[in-house]
Structure formats: C-alpha cells, structure tokens
Amino acid sequence: MDMNQIMQQAQQFQQKMAEVQQELAKQEITSTVGGGMVTAKVNGKNELLSITIDREVINPDEPAMLQDLVVAAINDAMKKAREAMQGEMTKMTGGMNLPGLSNLFG
C-alpha cells in the first residue's frame, strides 16, 4: 500500500466518522429515574434537550432528593449517548482500538 492509498483511506474514514457523528447528533436518548419521577432527554452530542419532573417529586422541604434525581437522569442519558457513539465507532473500525478515537467521545 502506498502513501496515497493510506491518505485516501484516512480521508474516507474521517468522512464516514463525520457522517456517523451527524446522524447520532440527531438521535434523542431518554433516561427515566425514580420510577418515572424525572426524565432527561439528550441528543447524540450530549446536549440536554429536555427535562421532565413529575409534580409529586417536587417537595420544597427536600430539594436534595429532586436534585439527585435530576443529576442521575441527565448522567444516565449522557452515558447512553456515549455508549451509542462508541458502539457506532466500534462498528466502523471493525473493533480495532484506534488510539485517541475513544477520547473524542468520552
């Protein structure tokens, strides 16, 4: 394989990776915690799209519980988004571990 072929393959890989990132950015990942009390929705870019809080969990005397549920819902949704991206990258690379690639999404 000559250098031109290697560069061409690298460019194709980079283009495919950008396409995968764009597709995943459009996905919406949802996490619900506390038996449905708090639901967080993020996109594939780990941006929070919405948060839904059940009225019953809003207790002014216990803000810490609600705060914990919100944090848990957001963190779980973001974890699912990262796992989806890593799964797509694994498919794309055929399971090869490419140095630095995992750092882009974690």
N, C-alpha and C positions, 0 to 999 in steps of 0.2 A: 504494500500500500504506500503510495507516495504522499508527500505532504499536502498536495492539492486535494486528494481524496479525503484525507483526515480533516482538513479545514472545511470541506464541503459537508461532511458528516456532522461536524461540530455545529455548523450553521443550521443544518436541518434539525438537529436535536434542540438547539436553542429556540428555533421557531416553534417546534412542537411543544416545548415546555411553556412557551408564552401562550399558546393556544389552550393548553390544559389549565393554566392559571386563570385565563379569562373565563373559561367555562365554569371552573369551580367558584370564581368570584360571583357568578350569577346564582349559585345554589344557596338555598336557605336551610340552615341547620338549626333544629329546635331541641331544647332541653327543658324538661319539666322536673321540678323537685318539690319535696314536701307534699307528696300526694296530690299534685296539681295546683298547689298554692302559688307557685311562681314559675313562669315560663319565660325563657330567654330565647331570642332568635338572632342568629348571626349569619353573615354570609361567608363565603369561602376565603375572603380576605381578612377574616377575624374582626369585622366591623359589627358592632351591636346594631341590629335593625329595630328590635322592639323588646320590650319587657312587659309582661302582664302579671299583675299581682291580684290575687283573689282578695276580695274585700274582707273576708273573715280573718285573714292573717295580719291585717293592719290593726295593731294594738299600740297606742301611744305609750303605754306603760312598759312595753317590751320591744323597743326598737332593735335591739341586738339580734333577736330571732329573725326578724324580717331582713335585716342587713345580711345575716349569714345565708339565708335562703337565696337572696338576690346574687350574692357573690358565687354561691355554689352553682346556680343555674347558668350564669354567664361563663364561669370557668369550664363547666361541663360542655356547654355548646361550643366553646372555642377549642376544647380538646378534640371534640368530634370533627370540627372543621380541619384541624391539623392532621388528624388521622386520615381523613378523606384525601387531603393533598398528598400525604406520604404514600397512601395506597395507590394513587394515580402515578406518582413518581416511580414507585416500585414496578408497576406495570410497564411504564415507559422505558425503564432501564433494564428490564428483564431480571430484576432482583440484584443487579450489580450495585455495590456500595460505591458511590462516587464521592470522593472527598469534597466537603464543602456544600454539597447539594442539600443535605438534611438541615444544615444551618439556615438555609433560605426560608424554611417553613416552620421552624420550631421556635 
